[in-house]
Each structure stands twice: as C-alpha cells, then as structure tokens.
Amino acid sequence: MSVLPPQIRRFVSVSYPVSGGLYDKGRDDVLFAATCAVVWTILRHVCMTYILAPLASAVIPEEKIPKSAKGALLRHEQRLAAKRRGHNIIRFAEQAWGMLYCTVFFALGVIILRRIPNALSPEQVWGTYPYTPLPYLTKWYYLAQLGWWFHQVYAINTEKRRKDYWQMFGHHILTIALIVSSYAANYTRVGVIVHVIMDTADIFLPLAKLLRYMDLRQACDCAFVAFLLTWIVTRQIGLFLVIRSAYVEGPKYIPFKWAHEEGIYFTKPIYYSFVVLLSLLLALCTVWFYMAIMVAVRVVTGKGAEDVRSDSEEEDEISVDGDESDASSVAGFSNGTNVNGTNGVASGRATPNGNSNGYANGHAYTNGFTNGHSPASSLGSANGLKQRK
C-alpha cells in the first residue's frame, strides 16, 4: 500500500498508523468503510453469479413432475418447476453468501477476543477503557463490519420492497448507529463482543435453509434446532448480559466525564444512550425470536405459516434480524389440503402422514434475501407446496 498515492491509499487501507502496529482514528476511516461497502456489493455479485449459483445448480435436486400430467398440464408443471428451481438457486446463493460472511467474521471476532486475556471480564471490557489506539485487525474488523451494514442499507433499497421494509431499515440504521458511536467513543472492546454474539446465530439458519434446498431433511431439522438454541444462548441471554454489564459494571470502572484529550466519552447522556440502543437491539431480537417460535409451532401443528411479509410475487416470509428465511420449511412438517380435488397448498414440507391419500411432489416455494449479520438473522415461511390425490 505504501506505493500508492496518499489520496488513494486512505480508500483502500486503514489510516493513522502509530508505533507498535497500532492505529489511531480519524475522518479518513469513513472512506475505508465506504470502500468496504462497495467491495461487499461487488463480491456478493461475483460470488453469487460465478460460484454459488453454479454450486446450487449442482446440489439442488431436480423437481419431479407428476406422471399423470399430460399435454398442457405437463407443460404448465414444467414451467412452474423451472421457475421454482431458478428461484431456489438464487435463494441458495444468497443464503450461502450470508452464511459465508457471518462465518468468516465470527471467526475473526473470536480471534480478536482470544488475543485479550479474560476478554469477557468486566476488568477487560470496562477497566481498559478507553481502548485506543487499536490493533490493526480490530480496526479493520470494525470498519469492514460498518461497510457491510452500509451495503445492507443499499441492498434493501434496491430489491422489491416488502411488508417489513421499515423494520429492516430501522434495524440497519440502529446497527450503524451502534457501530459508529462505539467506534468514535472508544467502546470497541464491548463492540466486538456484540458483533460475535450477533453473528453466531446467522451461521446456523442459512445452513438449515441450504440443507433444505438440497433436500437433506434430517440434517436441515438438526441445523434449525441448533439455530434456535444458539439464538437463545447468544442473542437472548448473551446480549442481555452485555446490557446488564454496561448498566451495572460500566460506571464502576469508568468515571462520568468528557475528556477528549484522554479519549474518554462517558457522560450520563452517552451512558444511557448506549444502554437504550442495546436494549432496542435486544427488543428486536426478542420480537424476531418470538415470530420464529410461532411460525415453527404453527407449522408443526399443521396450522400453516402466517404471511407477515410478502412482495408482489406473493412470496410469504417472516424476517429475523435482517435475514429473510424460511422457518416453516425448516421447522417442521405440514400436510396440504385438497382444493377442488386438484392441488393442495401447505406451509413447510409435506410428508406422508399415513392417510389414504398420501402426498406427491411437495415443493417449498421460498423467498429469502440475506441481509447479513446480521447483523444481524431471519425467519420466513414457505408456500407453493403442491399435493395431488
């Protein structure tokens, strides 16, 4: 990077180096974060188009057309099957991209925390404040995460607007506000902990969806259970403990004062603002988790999944922390009902239930654009499942 002109270097590398491999902060950090947002957008397109979509085409099984379909009905079924397969290939690529991002940044966050002795103790989280200047990896990690969420704001404004657009937009703005404020006010140590907490569950839900697309049903169900358990441990319990620590332990280690020359920004308004922002994040996680559980319960009990977010293609979804997902297709099984003796529609996957009619050719027609991390992740419902007598 040293051979590049300074005007370009600040866009492509972290700025403000000091001695010992540490880095200070400044306005040029915004330029690097903006570059990261552009890079994420380009990488997403390249990976999905040239790597993940071909992979999806290879691993997603072909849909079987009912043998009884003839003539115009056969052509109609073939067109629907082709449309569903193309749709599933896109969704597979999107989910794989999101899972790849969260896996990599979860690992980076763990590496950063492991370099800190007893990183989760109040003495390290609050007693080392202000934690500045930053090691290279910590600064790069933080700015790259900020770039990811800028990219996510761009993404939801370029796709078809869905019912929960404002919920997702609000979540992204809240996340950006937390990242920017914690970075500027030197709360990066607790910020890395929150990043790791939020990224963990967003690995397992996309994994469950990928396994469902591949028709690996038992593995899919296991991954979904792992997602629910991970969500409880990290986002419900872990995030609550972070908020409690900020509220109770923070003032014990940091004096209430504003000292710019020392890098200390811990006035009571700032203190309460951080607690409130983190509490809002926990409230969103709780709402999304409740929606996830309710969708799973409805599908398992055969009541179907309620449509809470759909676009013009009438694709039903429920969103969890920025990721549209298909809870009904990974949370359990549901039986279709016949309509005019021809087609049945069910939420989730159809399985034989021992009745005299059985089932044939069950297809989950799903929609799930991954927003990251996100943080935040995300639960949805599947529809378009065909059943024939």
ABEGO torsion letter per residue (X at the ends): XAABBAAAAAAABBBGBBBGGBBBBBAAAAAAAAAAAAAAAAAAAAAAAAAAAAAAAAABBBBBBBAABBEAAAAAAAAAAAAAAAAAAAAAAAAAAAAAAAAAAAAAAAAAAAABBGAABAAAAAAAOBBOBBBAAAAAAAAAAAAAAAAAAAAAAABBBBAAAAAAAAAAAAAAAAAAAAAAAGAAAAAAAAAAAAAAAAAAAAAAAAAAAAGBAAAAAAAAAAAAAAAAAAAAAAAAAAAAAAAAAAAAABBBBBBAAAGBBBBAAAAAAAAAAAAAAAAAAAAAAAAAAAAAAAAAAGAEBBBABBBAAGBBBBBBGGBBBBAAAAAEBBBBBBBGGABBBBBEBBBBAGBAAEBBGBBBBBBBBBAEABBXXBBBBBBGBBBBX
